[in-house]
Amino acid sequence: MTIRRRISPNHDARPEGGRIDMLVLHYTGMKTAAEAIDRLCDPAAKVSAHYVVDEDGTVWQLVEESRRAWHAGVSFWQGTRNVNSVSIGIEIVNPGHEWGYRTFPEAQMQALEGLARDLVRRHPIPPDRVVGHSDVAPLRKQDPGELFDWERLARNGIGLWPGAGAAAPPGISDAQAMLATIGYEAPATGSLDDETRHVLIAFQRHFRPRGIDGRLDDETGSRLAAVAREVGALRAGRSHP
Ligand SMILES: [Zn+2]
């Protein structure tokens, strides 16, 4: 894969240790790729990403992987705050919900898969730590959104996509606990409050994209149970070396 370079000044040092064990996917949410790349390289904007994948499959690198790019903002996943410190950020060119959200083209998906496969091979990034921006900031973000094909990515060895095994749909308290197991910052209120609905919407965008209404219907519930079971097993495996 050919990787083209643009230099973004928007990065700083990763904290001590410099571990990289997460991958965060975004869409650019701007009208054109050029406009997005300009912004990601603009010192005044104070945002960046390590990579940008254009719709024609061109891959740009803006920030060295060893440096902390500024892509996720205020964020949380599996107990980690400031996800930027431990992650690689990829911006996928798409106008997004604001400017005409559209299907991610084949050439773009292939390029993204090549890049992401290489990243999860070179860094210790487990499947449950390949996430979307909306997963780590569900109250603020929608990207990369419900048109993004997470299932396809998982088939190619990137990220998590449990099979359609039967799992009993949980009640709301259990659902909140399952969201937390997966990695979301989910409240434990025992009720379907506003914040919980936002987290459920983020979950649906990623794991049940055909309906994103924030309701705990049976399909969402059993999907939630299936994902939580798989992530629980992965996380337990990591804590017992
Ligand atoms: Zn984003």
py3Dmol code that shows the C-alpha trace and the ligand (Angstrom):
import py3Dmol

protein = """\
ATOM      1  CA  MET A   1       0.000   0.000   0.000  1.00  0.00           C
ATOM      2  CA  THR A   2       1.302   3.447  -0.869  1.00  0.00           C
ATOM      3  CA  ILE A   3       0.953   5.930   1.930  1.00  0.00           C
ATOM      4  CA  ARG A   4       1.162   9.605   1.096  1.00  0.00           C
ATOM      5  CA  ARG A   5       2.363  12.160   3.621  1.00  0.00           C
ATOM      6  CA  ARG A   6       1.023  15.431   4.887  1.00  0.00           C
ATOM      7  CA  ILE A   7       2.418  16.817   8.097  1.00  0.00           C
ATOM      8  CA  SER A   8       0.031  17.857  10.838  1.00  0.00           C
ATOM      9  CA  PRO A   9       1.441  19.888  13.733  1.00  0.00           C
ATOM     10  CA  ASN A  10      -1.435  18.747  15.956  1.00  0.00           C
ATOM     11  CA  HIS A  11       0.097  16.082  18.172  1.00  0.00           C
ATOM     12  CA  ASP A  12       2.072  15.667  21.375  1.00  0.00           C
ATOM     13  CA  ALA A  13       3.927  12.983  23.320  1.00  0.00           C
ATOM     14  CA  ARG A  14       2.116   9.856  24.403  1.00  0.00           C
ATOM     15  CA  PRO A  15       2.211   9.416  28.184  1.00  0.00           C
ATOM     16  CA  GLU A  16       4.882   7.292  29.804  1.00  0.00           C
ATOM     17  CA  GLY A  17       5.110   3.811  28.347  1.00  0.00           C
ATOM     18  CA  GLY A  18       3.558   4.945  25.101  1.00  0.00           C
ATOM     19  CA  ARG A  19       1.473   1.799  24.718  1.00  0.00           C
ATOM     20  CA  ILE A  20      -0.846   1.644  21.705  1.00  0.00           C
ATOM     21  CA  ASP A  21      -3.695  -0.813  22.187  1.00  0.00           C
ATOM     22  CA  MET A  22      -6.767   0.827  20.654  1.00  0.00           C
ATOM     23  CA  LEU A  23      -7.914   1.740  17.162  1.00  0.00           C
ATOM     24  CA  VAL A  24     -10.550   4.478  16.755  1.00  0.00           C
ATOM     25  CA  LEU A  25     -12.383   4.958  13.466  1.00  0.00           C
ATOM     26  CA  HIS A  26     -13.979   8.238  12.430  1.00  0.00           C
ATOM     27  CA  TYR A  27     -15.553   9.836   9.425  1.00  0.00           C
ATOM     28  CA  THR A  28     -14.301  13.261   8.398  1.00  0.00           C
ATOM     29  CA  GLY A  29     -17.759  14.854   8.283  1.00  0.00           C
ATOM     30  CA  MET A  30     -16.704  17.534   5.812  1.00  0.00           C
ATOM     31  CA  LYS A  31     -17.718  18.242   2.214  1.00  0.00           C
ATOM     32  CA  THR A  32     -14.428  17.179   0.626  1.00  0.00           C
ATOM     33  CA  ALA A  33     -11.311  15.223   1.498  1.00  0.00           C
ATOM     34  CA  ALA A  34      -9.106  18.248   0.787  1.00  0.00           C
ATOM     35  CA  GLU A  35     -11.060  20.410   3.179  1.00  0.00           C
ATOM     36  CA  ALA A  36     -10.850  17.715   5.866  1.00  0.00           C
ATOM     37  CA  ILE A  37      -7.094  17.202   5.462  1.00  0.00           C
ATOM     38  CA  ASP A  38      -6.481  20.962   5.536  1.00  0.00           C
ATOM     39  CA  ARG A  39      -8.368  21.217   8.796  1.00  0.00           C
ATOM     40  CA  LEU A  40      -6.551  18.224  10.317  1.00  0.00           C
ATOM     41  CA  CYS A  41      -3.263  20.009   9.510  1.00  0.00           C
ATOM     42  CA  ASP A  42      -4.338  23.472  10.644  1.00  0.00           C
ATOM     43  CA  PRO A  43      -2.565  24.472  13.870  1.00  0.00           C
ATOM     44  CA  ALA A  44      -5.552  26.627  14.844  1.00  0.00           C
ATOM     45  CA  ALA A  45      -7.972  23.684  14.648  1.00  0.00           C
ATOM     46  CA  LYS A  46      -5.995  21.588  17.161  1.00  0.00           C
ATOM     47  CA  VAL A  47      -7.353  18.332  15.705  1.00  0.00           C
ATOM     48  CA  SER A  48      -5.645  15.570  13.779  1.00  0.00           C
ATOM     49  CA  ALA A  49      -5.547  11.846  13.115  1.00  0.00           C
ATOM     50  CA  HIS A  50      -2.750   9.453  12.290  1.00  0.00           C
ATOM     51  CA  TYR A  51      -4.315   8.439   8.983  1.00  0.00           C
ATOM     52  CA  VAL A  52      -6.948   9.590   6.490  1.00  0.00           C
ATOM     53  CA  VAL A  53      -8.475   7.152   4.007  1.00  0.00           C
ATOM     54  CA  ASP A  54      -9.976   8.825   0.948  1.00  0.00           C
ATOM     55  CA  GLU A  55     -12.963   7.467  -0.978  1.00  0.00           C
ATOM     56  CA  ASP A  56     -10.721   6.358  -3.870  1.00  0.00           C
ATOM     57  CA  GLY A  57      -8.519   4.343  -1.501  1.00  0.00           C
ATOM     58  CA  THR A  58      -5.687   6.856  -1.135  1.00  0.00           C
ATOM     59  CA  VAL A  59      -4.178   6.673   2.342  1.00  0.00           C
ATOM     60  CA  TRP A  60      -2.579   9.744   3.910  1.00  0.00           C
ATOM     61  CA  GLN A  61      -0.480   9.737   7.053  1.00  0.00           C
ATOM     62  CA  LEU A  62      -0.520  12.994   9.009  1.00  0.00           C
ATOM     63  CA  VAL A  63       1.001  12.035  12.380  1.00  0.00           C
ATOM     64  CA  GLU A  64       3.635   9.459  13.384  1.00  0.00           C
ATOM     65  CA  GLU A  65       2.154   6.513  15.256  1.00  0.00           C
ATOM     66  CA  SER A  66       4.517   7.068  18.183  1.00  0.00           C
ATOM     67  CA  ARG A  67       2.971  10.498  18.769  1.00  0.00           C
ATOM     68  CA  ARG A  68      -0.473  11.227  20.255  1.00  0.00           C
ATOM     69  CA  ALA A  69      -2.833  12.565  17.601  1.00  0.00           C
ATOM     70  CA  TRP A  70      -5.839  14.620  18.680  1.00  0.00           C
ATOM     71  CA  HIS A  71      -8.846  12.809  17.265  1.00  0.00           C
ATOM     72  CA  ALA A  72     -11.136  11.507  20.008  1.00  0.00           C
ATOM     73  CA  GLY A  73     -11.431  14.427  22.449  1.00  0.00           C
ATOM     74  CA  VAL A  74     -13.213  13.748  25.734  1.00  0.00           C
ATOM     75  CA  SER A  75     -13.644  10.006  25.641  1.00  0.00           C
ATOM     76  CA  PHE A  76     -13.923   6.769  27.594  1.00  0.00           C
ATOM     77  CA  TRP A  77     -13.481   3.059  26.855  1.00  0.00           C
ATOM     78  CA  GLN A  78     -13.007   0.141  29.256  1.00  0.00           C
ATOM     79  CA  GLY A  79     -11.833   2.408  32.044  1.00  0.00           C
ATOM     80  CA  THR A  80      -9.497   4.444  29.874  1.00  0.00           C
ATOM     81  CA  ARG A  81     -10.085   8.187  29.712  1.00  0.00           C
ATOM     82  CA  ASN A  82      -8.306  10.239  27.080  1.00  0.00           C
ATOM     83  CA  VAL A  83      -8.418   7.476  24.515  1.00  0.00           C
ATOM     84  CA  ASN A  84      -6.006   9.505  22.343  1.00  0.00           C
ATOM     85  CA  SER A  85      -3.142   8.524  24.662  1.00  0.00           C
ATOM     86  CA  VAL A  86      -3.346   4.831  23.765  1.00  0.00           C
ATOM     87  CA  SER A  87      -4.911   4.786  20.307  1.00  0.00           C
ATOM     88  CA  ILE A  88      -4.340   5.166  16.611  1.00  0.00           C
ATOM     89  CA  GLY A  89      -6.967   7.348  14.933  1.00  0.00           C
ATOM     90  CA  ILE A  90      -8.140   6.864  11.353  1.00  0.00           C
ATOM     91  CA  GLU A  91     -10.364   9.404   9.602  1.00  0.00           C
ATOM     92  CA  ILE A  92     -12.455   7.862   6.815  1.00  0.00           C
ATOM     93  CA  VAL A  93     -13.499  10.435   4.232  1.00  0.00           C
ATOM     94  CA  ASN A  94     -17.295  10.804   4.184  1.00  0.00           C
ATOM     95  CA  PRO A  95     -19.441  13.964   4.330  1.00  0.00           C
ATOM     96  CA  GLY A  96     -21.198  12.466   7.347  1.00  0.00           C
ATOM     97  CA  HIS A  97     -24.683  13.063   8.717  1.00  0.00           C
ATOM     98  CA  GLU A  98     -24.348  16.814   8.354  1.00  0.00           C
ATOM     99  CA  TRP A  99     -23.336  17.047   4.681  1.00  0.00           C
ATOM    100  CA  GLY A 100     -24.820  13.963   3.005  1.00  0.00           C
ATOM    101  CA  TYR A 101     -23.966  10.698   4.692  1.00  0.00           C
ATOM    102  CA  ARG A 102     -23.261   8.045   2.089  1.00  0.00           C
ATOM    103  CA  THR A 103     -22.043   4.480   1.603  1.00  0.00           C
ATOM    104  CA  PHE A 104     -18.324   3.895   2.031  1.00  0.00           C
ATOM    105  CA  PRO A 105     -17.021   2.880  -1.435  1.00  0.00           C
ATOM    106  CA  GLU A 106     -15.352  -0.467  -2.094  1.00  0.00           C
ATOM    107  CA  ALA A 107     -11.911   1.043  -2.845  1.00  0.00           C
ATOM    108  CA  GLN A 108     -12.036   2.935   0.427  1.00  0.00           C
ATOM    109  CA  MET A 109     -13.051  -0.142   2.435  1.00  0.00           C
ATOM    110  CA  GLN A 110     -10.268  -2.203   0.887  1.00  0.00           C
ATOM    111  CA  ALA A 111      -7.658   0.430   1.670  1.00  0.00           C
ATOM    112  CA  LEU A 112      -8.968   0.806   5.204  1.00  0.00           C
ATOM    113  CA  GLU A 113      -8.853  -2.952   5.746  1.00  0.00           C
ATOM    114  CA  GLY A 114      -5.272  -3.155   4.523  1.00  0.00           C
ATOM    115  CA  LEU A 115      -4.222  -0.345   6.825  1.00  0.00           C
ATOM    116  CA  ALA A 116      -6.162  -1.587   9.862  1.00  0.00           C
ATOM    117  CA  ARG A 117      -4.975  -5.169   9.444  1.00  0.00           C
ATOM    118  CA  ASP A 118      -1.406  -3.949   9.446  1.00  0.00           C
ATOM    119  CA  LEU A 119      -2.053  -1.862  12.583  1.00  0.00           C
ATOM    120  CA  VAL A 120      -3.639  -4.666  14.623  1.00  0.00           C
ATOM    121  CA  ARG A 121      -0.755  -6.900  13.600  1.00  0.00           C
ATOM    122  CA  ARG A 122       1.978  -4.443  14.599  1.00  0.00           C
ATOM    123  CA  HIS A 123       0.348  -3.269  17.848  1.00  0.00           C
ATOM    124  CA  PRO A 124      -1.349  -5.291  20.609  1.00  0.00           C
ATOM    125  CA  ILE A 125      -4.857  -4.104  19.695  1.00  0.00           C
ATOM    126  CA  PRO A 126      -7.452  -6.736  20.727  1.00  0.00           C
ATOM    127  CA  PRO A 127     -10.776  -7.047  18.855  1.00  0.00           C
ATOM    128  CA  ASP A 128     -12.814  -5.338  21.572  1.00  0.00           C
ATOM    129  CA  ARG A 129     -10.589  -2.266  21.410  1.00  0.00           C
ATOM    130  CA  VAL A 130     -11.339  -1.484  17.760  1.00  0.00           C
ATOM    131  CA  VAL A 131     -14.092   1.105  18.112  1.00  0.00           C
ATOM    132  CA  GLY A 132     -15.880   4.034  16.534  1.00  0.00           C
ATOM    133  CA  HIS A 133     -15.720   7.597  17.772  1.00  0.00           C
ATOM    134  CA  SER A 134     -19.382   7.274  18.785  1.00  0.00           C
ATOM    135  CA  ASP A 135     -18.491   4.302  20.998  1.00  0.00           C
ATOM    136  CA  VAL A 136     -16.017   6.331  23.047  1.00  0.00           C
ATOM    137  CA  ALA A 137     -18.047   9.581  23.032  1.00  0.00           C
ATOM    138  CA  PRO A 138     -21.700   8.507  22.665  1.00  0.00           C
ATOM    139  CA  LEU A 139     -23.173  11.754  23.957  1.00  0.00           C
ATOM    140  CA  ARG A 140     -21.338  13.862  21.374  1.00  0.00           C
ATOM    141  CA  LYS A 141     -20.499  11.790  18.306  1.00  0.00           C
ATOM    142  CA  GLN A 142     -22.156   9.713  15.569  1.00  0.00           C
ATOM    143  CA  ASP A 143     -19.158   8.677  13.483  1.00  0.00           C
ATOM    144  CA  PRO A 144     -18.348   6.544  11.578  1.00  0.00           C
ATOM    145  CA  GLY A 145     -22.077   5.800  11.715  1.00  0.00           C
ATOM    146  CA  GLU A 146     -24.567   3.105  10.862  1.00  0.00           C
ATOM    147  CA  LEU A 147     -23.492   2.751   7.211  1.00  0.00           C
ATOM    148  CA  PHE A 148     -20.056   1.615   8.263  1.00  0.00           C
ATOM    149  CA  ASP A 149     -19.607  -2.137   7.775  1.00  0.00           C
ATOM    150  CA  TRP A 150     -18.137  -3.392  11.065  1.00  0.00           C
ATOM    151  CA  GLU A 151     -19.163  -6.952  10.222  1.00  0.00           C
ATOM    152  CA  ARG A 152     -17.019  -6.944   7.106  1.00  0.00           C
ATOM    153  CA  LEU A 153     -14.075  -5.584   9.050  1.00  0.00           C
ATOM    154  CA  ALA A 154     -14.385  -8.337  11.642  1.00  0.00           C
ATOM    155  CA  ARG A 155     -14.487 -10.974   8.890  1.00  0.00           C
ATOM    156  CA  ASN A 156     -11.109  -9.586   7.874  1.00  0.00           C
ATOM    157  CA  GLY A 157      -9.657  -9.948  11.341  1.00  0.00           C
ATOM    158  CA  ILE A 158     -10.268  -6.407  12.589  1.00  0.00           C
ATOM    159  CA  GLY A 159     -12.573  -5.896  15.553  1.00  0.00           C
ATOM    160  CA  LEU A 160     -15.375  -7.920  17.029  1.00  0.00           C
ATOM    161  CA  TRP A 161     -18.589  -9.241  15.529  1.00  0.00           C
ATOM    162  CA  PRO A 162     -20.266 -12.058  17.445  1.00  0.00           C
ATOM    163  CA  GLY A 163     -22.278 -14.594  15.482  1.00  0.00           C
ATOM    164  CA  ALA A 164     -26.049 -14.728  15.696  1.00  0.00           C
ATOM    165  CA  GLY A 165     -26.106 -17.156  18.653  1.00  0.00           C
ATOM    166  CA  ALA A 166     -29.189 -17.000  20.855  1.00  0.00           C
ATOM    167  CA  ALA A 167     -28.868 -14.886  23.964  1.00  0.00           C
ATOM    168  CA  ALA A 168     -31.743 -13.912  26.236  1.00  0.00           C
ATOM    169  CA  PRO A 169     -32.509 -10.175  26.105  1.00  0.00           C
ATOM    170  CA  PRO A 170     -31.689  -8.493  29.440  1.00  0.00           C
ATOM    171  CA  GLY A 171     -33.699  -6.060  31.522  1.00  0.00           C
ATOM    172  CA  ILE A 172     -32.498  -2.492  31.741  1.00  0.00           C
ATOM    173  CA  SER A 173     -30.214  -2.923  34.779  1.00  0.00           C
ATOM    174  CA  ASP A 174     -28.478  -5.909  33.217  1.00  0.00           C
ATOM    175  CA  ALA A 175     -28.298  -4.076  29.900  1.00  0.00           C
ATOM    176  CA  GLN A 176     -26.470  -1.187  31.555  1.00  0.00           C
ATOM    177  CA  ALA A 177     -24.036  -3.642  33.159  1.00  0.00           C
ATOM    178  CA  MET A 178     -23.469  -5.304  29.783  1.00  0.00           C
ATOM    179  CA  LEU A 179     -22.767  -1.950  28.116  1.00  0.00           C
ATOM    180  CA  ALA A 180     -20.169  -1.296  30.814  1.00  0.00           C
ATOM    181  CA  THR A 181     -18.605  -4.725  30.294  1.00  0.00           C
ATOM    182  CA  ILE A 182     -18.241  -4.009  26.595  1.00  0.00           C
ATOM    183  CA  GLY A 183     -16.482  -0.739  27.382  1.00  0.00           C
ATOM    184  CA  TYR A 184     -19.078   2.033  27.210  1.00  0.00           C
ATOM    185  CA  GLU A 185     -19.409   4.644  29.911  1.00  0.00           C
ATOM    186  CA  ALA A 186     -22.931   3.578  30.867  1.00  0.00           C
ATOM    187  CA  PRO A 187     -24.863   4.814  33.890  1.00  0.00           C
ATOM    188  CA  ALA A 188     -26.127   2.254  36.430  1.00  0.00           C
ATOM    189  CA  THR A 189     -29.456   3.897  37.137  1.00  0.00           C
ATOM    190  CA  GLY A 190     -31.664   0.911  36.361  1.00  0.00           C
ATOM    191  CA  SER A 191     -33.792   3.088  34.087  1.00  0.00           C
ATOM    192  CA  LEU A 192     -33.760   3.978  30.423  1.00  0.00           C
ATOM    193  CA  ASP A 193     -32.676   7.558  31.010  1.00  0.00           C
ATOM    194  CA  ASP A 194     -31.419   9.957  28.382  1.00  0.00           C
ATOM    195  CA  GLU A 195     -27.778   9.061  28.810  1.00  0.00           C
ATOM    196  CA  THR A 196     -28.492   5.337  28.594  1.00  0.00           C
ATOM    197  CA  ARG A 197     -30.490   5.891  25.389  1.00  0.00           C
ATOM    198  CA  HIS A 198     -27.511   7.680  23.849  1.00  0.00           C
ATOM    199  CA  VAL A 199     -25.209   4.810  24.771  1.00  0.00           C
ATOM    200  CA  LEU A 200     -27.707   2.304  23.355  1.00  0.00           C
ATOM    201  CA  ILE A 201     -27.797   4.313  20.119  1.00  0.00           C
ATOM    202  CA  ALA A 202     -23.994   4.111  19.918  1.00  0.00           C
ATOM    203  CA  PHE A 203     -24.203   0.361  20.523  1.00  0.00           C
ATOM    204  CA  GLN A 204     -26.838   0.006  17.793  1.00  0.00           C
ATOM    205  CA  ARG A 205     -24.817   2.035  15.286  1.00  0.00           C
ATOM    206  CA  HIS A 206     -21.974  -0.425  15.773  1.00  0.00           C
ATOM    207  CA  PHE A 207     -23.655  -3.780  16.407  1.00  0.00           C
ATOM    208  CA  ARG A 208     -27.300  -3.539  15.241  1.00  0.00           C
ATOM    209  CA  PRO A 209     -27.230  -0.838  12.555  1.00  0.00           C
ATOM    210  CA  ARG A 210     -30.614  -1.511  10.943  1.00  0.00           C
ATOM    211  CA  GLY A 211     -32.422   0.339  13.704  1.00  0.00           C
ATOM    212  CA  ILE A 212     -30.892   3.093  15.795  1.00  0.00           C
ATOM    213  CA  ASP A 213     -33.614   4.379  18.111  1.00  0.00           C
ATOM    214  CA  GLY A 214     -32.022   3.850  21.549  1.00  0.00           C
ATOM    215  CA  ARG A 215     -34.736   1.418  22.620  1.00  0.00           C
ATOM    216  CA  LEU A 216     -33.988  -1.875  24.312  1.00  0.00           C
ATOM    217  CA  ASP A 217     -35.982  -4.085  21.950  1.00  0.00           C
ATOM    218  CA  ASP A 218     -35.450  -7.856  22.060  1.00  0.00           C
ATOM    219  CA  GLU A 219     -33.034  -7.890  19.136  1.00  0.00           C
ATOM    220  CA  THR A 220     -30.903  -5.102  20.598  1.00  0.00           C
ATOM    221  CA  GLY A 221     -31.016  -6.857  23.969  1.00  0.00           C
ATOM    222  CA  SER A 222     -29.898 -10.249  22.732  1.00  0.00           C
ATOM    223  CA  ARG A 223     -27.230  -8.625  20.567  1.00  0.00           C
ATOM    224  CA  LEU A 224     -26.035  -6.760  23.634  1.00  0.00           C
ATOM    225  CA  ALA A 225     -25.861 -10.011  25.616  1.00  0.00           C
ATOM    226  CA  ALA A 226     -23.909 -11.727  22.824  1.00  0.00           C
ATOM    227  CA  VAL A 227     -21.360  -8.905  22.488  1.00  0.00           C
ATOM    228  CA  ALA A 228     -20.960  -8.569  26.276  1.00  0.00           C
ATOM    229  CA  ARG A 229     -20.375 -12.310  26.611  1.00  0.00           C
ATOM    230  CA  GLU A 230     -17.621 -12.239  24.017  1.00  0.00           C
ATOM    231  CA  VAL A 231     -15.960  -9.089  25.359  1.00  0.00           C
ATOM    232  CA  GLY A 232     -16.214 -10.421  28.916  1.00  0.00           C
ATOM    233  CA  ALA A 233     -14.329 -13.547  27.876  1.00  0.00           C
ATOM    234  CA  LEU A 234     -11.645 -11.511  26.094  1.00  0.00           C
ATOM    235  CA  ARG A 235     -11.180  -9.150  29.034  1.00  0.00           C
ATOM    236  CA  ALA A 236     -11.059 -12.015  31.557  1.00  0.00           C
ATOM    237  CA  GLY A 237      -8.417 -13.730  29.419  1.00  0.00           C
ATOM    238  CA  ARG A 238      -6.262 -10.609  29.488  1.00  0.00           C
ATOM    239  CA  SER A 239      -6.412 -10.196  33.285  1.00  0.00           C
ATOM    240  CA  HIS A 240      -5.213 -13.794  33.900  1.00  0.00           C
ATOM    241  CA  PRO A 241      -1.909 -14.053  32.079  1.00  0.00           C
TER     242      PRO A 241
END
"""
ligand_1 = """\
1
ZN
Zn -14.692 11.491 14.945
"""
view = py3Dmol.view(width=600, height=400)
view.addModel(protein, "pdb")
view.setStyle({"model": 0}, {"cartoon": {"style": "trace"}})
view.addModel(ligand_1, "xyz")
view.setStyle({"model": 1}, {"stick": {}})
view.zoomTo()
view.show()
